[in-house]
Amino acid sequence: MRKIYIKKGDTVIVNAGDYKGQQGRVLEVITEKERVVVEGVNMVSKHTKPNAKAPQGGILKKEAPVHVSNLNLIDPKSGKATRIGRKKDDSGKTIRYAKKSGEEIK
């Protein structure tokens, strides 16, 4: 299993598949399956019975996970897709940076 370079809250762009070109914020990272749930991407219809949460029941639209290889992080400086690098800062803490601009990713 490889290390996932995308974290919850990052803004990503889809670079392959039906949703290619769409951008969204990461809602959840599933490390065991190397998948990520992105806001507004890979929407599926979920049929639900009436319950306390949804008293009416019916069909709900929700996001399904996307494989991490189909995503790229958005460069904070240019707003385009970029790869991610890691380096240690002066205090020895590992930070992520955009390979395109060299900008630190918060």
C-alpha positions as CSV (number, residue, x, y, z in Angstrom):
1,M,0.0,0.0,0.0
2,R,1.4,3.4,-1.0
3,K,1.3,6.6,0.9
4,I,-1.6,8.9,0.0
5,Y,-0.5,12.4,-0.9
6,I,-4.0,14.0,-0.8
7,K,-5.5,15.0,2.5
8,K,-9.0,16.0,3.7
9,G,-9.8,19.6,2.8
10,D,-7.5,19.8,-0.2
11,T,-8.8,21.1,-3.5
12,V,-8.3,18.5,-6.3
13,I,-9.0,18.1,-10.0
14,V,-10.1,14.9,-11.7
15,N,-7.7,13.9,-14.5
16,A,-9.3,10.7,-15.8
17,G,-12.8,9.2,-16.1
18,D,-16.3,10.5,-16.6
19,Y,-15.7,13.5,-14.3
20,K,-12.5,14.6,-16.0
21,G,-11.8,18.3,-15.5
22,Q,-14.1,18.7,-12.5
23,Q,-12.7,20.3,-9.3
24,G,-13.8,19.7,-5.7
25,R,-12.8,19.6,-2.1
26,V,-11.8,16.3,-0.5
27,L,-14.4,15.2,2.1
28,E,-12.9,11.9,3.1
29,V,-9.7,9.8,2.5
30,I,-10.0,6.0,2.5
31,T,-6.4,4.8,2.9
32,E,-7.0,1.1,2.9
33,K,-8.6,1.2,-0.6
34,E,-6.5,4.2,-1.9
35,R,-9.7,6.1,-2.6
36,V,-10.9,9.6,-2.0
37,V,-14.4,11.1,-1.7
38,V,-14.6,14.5,-3.5
39,E,-17.4,17.0,-3.2
40,G,-19.7,17.0,-6.3
41,V,-17.7,14.3,-8.1
42,N,-18.8,10.7,-8.9
43,M,-22.4,11.2,-7.8
44,V,-24.5,8.0,-7.4
45,S,-28.2,7.4,-6.6
46,K,-28.8,5.7,-3.3
47,H,-32.2,4.2,-2.6
48,T,-33.2,4.5,1.0
49,K,-36.1,3.2,3.1
50,P,-37.8,5.7,5.4
51,N,-35.9,6.1,8.7
52,A,-35.3,8.7,11.4
53,K,-32.7,10.6,9.3
54,A,-34.8,10.5,6.1
55,P,-38.5,10.1,7.2
56,Q,-39.6,10.3,3.5
57,G,-37.1,7.8,2.2
58,G,-36.6,7.8,-1.6
59,I,-33.6,8.3,-3.8
60,L,-30.6,10.3,-2.4
61,K,-27.7,11.6,-4.4
62,K,-24.3,11.2,-2.8
63,E,-20.6,11.1,-3.7
64,A,-18.9,7.8,-4.2
65,P,-15.1,7.3,-3.8
66,V,-12.7,7.9,-6.6
67,H,-9.3,6.2,-6.9
68,V,-6.4,8.5,-5.9
69,S,-4.6,7.9,-9.2
70,N,-7.3,9.8,-11.0
71,L,-6.8,13.0,-9.0
72,N,-4.3,15.8,-9.0
73,L,-3.9,18.6,-6.4
74,I,-4.6,22.2,-7.4
75,D,-1.6,24.4,-7.2
76,P,-2.4,27.2,-4.8
77,K,-0.5,29.8,-6.9
78,S,-1.5,29.1,-10.5
79,G,-4.8,27.1,-9.9
80,K,-3.7,24.3,-12.2
81,A,-3.0,20.6,-11.6
82,T,0.3,19.8,-9.9
83,R,2.2,17.0,-8.4
84,I,3.2,17.0,-4.8
85,G,6.6,16.8,-3.2
86,R,7.7,16.5,0.4
87,K,10.6,18.2,2.1
88,K,11.7,18.8,5.7
89,D,11.7,22.4,7.0
90,D,14.2,23.9,9.5
91,S,12.5,22.4,12.5
92,G,12.5,18.9,11.0
93,K,8.8,18.8,10.2
94,T,7.8,17.4,6.8
95,I,5.9,19.8,4.6
96,R,4.1,19.3,1.3
97,Y,4.8,21.6,-1.7
98,A,3.5,22.0,-5.2
99,K,6.1,20.8,-7.7
100,K,4.9,23.3,-10.4
101,S,5.4,26.5,-8.4
102,G,7.3,25.4,-5.3
103,E,4.5,26.9,-3.1
104,E,3.9,25.3,0.3
105,I,0.6,23.4,0.6
106,K,-1.2,24.2,3.9
